[in-house]
Amino acid sequence: MSTLNQSHGSAPESISINGGPPQPLHQTSNERGGTKARSSKKYKHTFAIHAEAKTSCLSHDAEATPSFLGFRNLMGLVLVVSNLRLMIENLKKYGILITLSGSSISSNDWRWGVFLYFLTPCHLFGAYVIELLAAKAANDVRGKEKKNADAIDHIITEQDKKNLFSTWKPIAIIHAINATTMLVFATWVVYYEIHNPGIGVLTQLHSVVVWLKVCSYALTNRDLRHAMLSNDPSGADLPALYKTCPYPSNITVGNLSYFWWAPTLVYQPVYPMNKTRRWDFILKRTAEFFLLSALIWITSAQYAVPLLRNSLTDISSLNFVNILERVLKLSTISLVCWLAGFFALFQSFMNGLAEIMCFADREFYGDWWNSSTVRSYWTSWNKPVTHFMKRHIYAPMIGRGVPPIVAQILTFLFSGILHELLIGVPTHNILGFAFFGMVGQLPLIFLTDVFKDAKGHNAKLVGNLIFWLSFCVFGQPIAAIAYFFAWHAKYGTETRPAWPTAKAIM
Amino acid sequence: MSTLNQSHGSAPESISINGGPPQPLHQTSNERGGTKARSSKKYKHTFAIHAEAKTSCLSHDAEATPSFLGFRNLMGLVLVVSNLRLMIENLKKYGILITLSGSSISSNDWRWGVFLYFLTPCHLFGAYVIELLAAKAANDVRGKEKKNADAIDHIITEQDKKNLFSTWKPIAIIHAINATTMLVFATWVVYYEIHNPGIGVLTQLHSVVVWLKVCSYALTNRDLRHAMLSNDPSGADLPALYKTCPYPSNITVGNLSYFWWAPTLVYQPVYPMNKTRRWDFILKRTAEFFLLSALIWITSAQYAVPLLRNSLTDISSLNFVNILERVLKLSTISLVCWLAGFFALFQSFMNGLAEIMCFADREFYGDWWNSSTVRSYWTSWNKPVTHFMKRHIYAPMIGRGVPPIVAQILTFLFSGILHELLIGVPTHNILGFAFFGMVGQLPLIFLTDVFKDAKGHNAKLVGNLIFWLSFCVFGQPIAAIAYFFAWHAKYGTETRPAWPTAKAIM
């Protein structure tokens, strides 16, 4: 009864018609309960339900816009329901496609994968040896300087500078050889020897990560060495954080090993640290990581693979309506994989690893999903890479007087090469889709920059929709279809059980 | 460049590691521009990117929960994209199914439809004649009273009361005969003579609306008559709004005609009125109404009908997985029709009609989409019917001492009968689905009432999801499939061009 009475209870106690003075609504109290005298109870049917002018809450002239939270809930529900339906449809059509056998991966792939897993980090220790020698040379120069200038506040002479540069050049060359040999060798192995793209991507990713770490280690230590040789006693040119471990005392195996496992690509002699490890936190992140990985695997095997196979004929016959239909269907699947993958890697894995390493700076990503510009997406979704790019590529170029726009283009070119290495090489088709996908972000960035300073809610919405559309709805599915098609054009179905559709186009 | 520098700019100027005192970050200013001395610019690579402990924004230990507006946008986008895909799939499978020919409606249906369209309101004027006679009788009684008691403040005697009741009984019987004859005749015609369910629903809806208006007119005037006869000179028992038109001066053809066309089922001698009509407003509402009607028609013909036809075999073979799949697919389509239909009828049509009639109380619905209880949905989605039920059925019962729970059950039983009349009769299958669909709301109401007083955001969310699931995702599609199946079991495909699937099960 309460709700039926609610609107009586909330009915205004006074009414105003056509601007006249408010008048009491005598009937209101009659409706509330059954305690009044019988004479007034009789006239229920005369109650003035329409007692005052009111607007419909969806009209433009309504006083306040109503909440639309219920429609947000409905959207989520319809998404779940319609994808549940597609899952039933898929099950009816294909049955269960997921198998636990890993037999399709050749023993050659496994051997190379394991070999490179152990070989790759060795180059990090190669970099350590180089830095150890460089530190020794720098110490020698410094020792000589100290002898010459003794207790006087020292200023670098021309001869010192020459010494300094004479040690820097060979060090740079040896570092470049060490790091790049590793990357080139790993790339060669993945492209020519590892057939399975899964093992290929993991191996290539490992080598790229280690290569970036070696670069950061070398570049940072070079600047630390310069800072030591410039011999500013206040150390004001260096972050205060580093004072606890001044150069060259950071050149140790322990310090490097920490950097090797720390969830960052940027070398610092000292990082902000936690004092304790929360083991339940580590356990939860590990569980999340494995559950999400299973989700991605099931989604790929059960939903993405049949869809990609079905699209092969449409691509070879260039049936654009069908290709569009396939891209749109794939977009939901790739979105699930992308979001699950993002969470698994950047939230679960990195937080878990950071907890193990007592690494306190957990800002591995920003709220990129709210990005209203493509630029803010690229600077916030992957902070470890953004930090590397900013510190070792973009900022040094700006410091050397390169115009920002040129520096941005060069940064994205570099990033494009890394992306092509990570996708093109393991799939044995250097198509340039990944590369141009990255470089193609530049026009999008300049296009969506107009939404950055827009104040209106709608401009931000449009920017956010452009980001999602370009990146997740079209970008990723089109790239996935392209690499899948190229793979099948090159290898056919040799590594998989025969599949009617795929066979038909051979 | 601005964004790449942004996080430098926004980097804290001081850091605190492991609870130590904040220390200045000397590097920050170096990174901003190229104006500093060369010596400090050199050490770009040593910049402390990881300068303080930070949390990931999705972690539970984050200081603030980030905004998830971007994900709401993504949900909307995925909904649009995945339904766009289904539209392409539908077009590839069926081509364009929409035709403008209305030839499948027999001339007999048209004739009866038009005849009832003009006949139905006549009974409203029948009610007017009855009230005119009743008012005359009441005036006679009052005149006699006045003669007897003259200028003294009058109190009703036993004889007066007898007179009063002696007029009331025959009036009630004649009203009941007048109103119910019309409803029974219209129902008989729709069930036996009008084959087309579209014309059937419109005719039946018209007769139900007029029947409710006649009931409200009769009941309200009875109470107004009682109030006049009780002769309270202050008129305190009646709403102040009615003072401008005291009984029996409201019993005119003009007053009744206004009620006939006013967007309400509840009779009042006087309504809150607007002084002017906004013709652009009327034009916009009319355009909305026709566009939304076209949307519903296209959605039904192109998407719902093939789906319903495809489900016929699954229903006759009781394949529950397939039926579930059909129900889930139909739910999106029926939701579009439902939301468009709601907006077309309650926002566009009723606001347009109200503007024409200068009817000022436009509260035809509340924000039912946010309902966290099924009760609040039923009291807010259709205010005209809720007002009728509250004023003429529920409140009088409560006033007569009926327990609220019994009054609620009786109200829903009455509503169930009306729903079955509106759906079962035009589809020529009085299955009881509509009736029990309404009565089945009662347990749902008592179930979801637990969420009404729940303070938490999650309880409201659960309540809202239960409402959407029960009503829109399962309730409506299941009812639609049931009536469609019953229709085809009874009539086969006689009124439509032959259809392979439908033919197969005959």
Interface residues (C-beta under 8 A of the other chain):
Chain A: M1 T3 L4 Q6 S7 H8 I15 I17 N18 Q23 P24 L25 H26 Q27 E31 G34 S39 S40 K41 K42 Y43 K44 H45 T46 F47 A48 I49 H50 A51 E52 A53 K54 T55 S56 C57 L58 S59 P66 S67 F68 L69 G70 F71 R72 N73 L74 M75 G76 L77 V78 L79 V81 S82 N83 L84 R85 I88 E89 K92 S216 L219 T220 R222 D223 L224 H226 A227 S230 A236 D237 L238 P239 A240 L241 Y242 T264 V266 Q268 Y271 P272 M273 N274 K275 V321 N322 L324 E325 L328 K329 S331 T332 L335 F343 F346 Q347 M350 N351 F359 A360 D361 R362 E363 F364 Y365 G366 D367 W368 W369 N370 S371 T373 R375 S376 T379 H387 K390 R391 H392 Y394 A395 P396 I398 G399 G401 P404 I405 A407 Q408 K452 L461 N464 L465 W468 L469 C472 V473
Chain B: M1 T3 L4 Q6 S7 H8 I15 I17 N18 Q23 P24 L25 H26 Q27 E31 G34 S39 S40 K41 K42 Y43 K44 H45 T46 F47 A48 I49 H50 A51 E52 A53 K54 T55 S56 C57 L58 S59 P66 S67 F68 L69 G70 F71 R72 N73 L74 M75 G76 L77 V78 L79 V81 S82 N83 L84 R85 I88 E89 K92 S216 L219 T220 R222 D223 L224 H226 A227 S230 A236 D237 L238 P239 A240 L241 Y242 T264 V266 Q268 Y271 P272 M273 N274 K275 V321 N322 L324 E325 L328 K329 S331 T332 L335 F343 F346 Q347 M350 N351 F359 A360 D361 R362 E363 F364 Y365 G366 D367 W368 W369 N370 S371 T373 R375 S376 T379 H387 K390 R391 H392 Y394 A395 P396 I398 G399 G401 P404 I405 A407 Q408 K452 L461 N464 L465 W468 L469 C472 V473
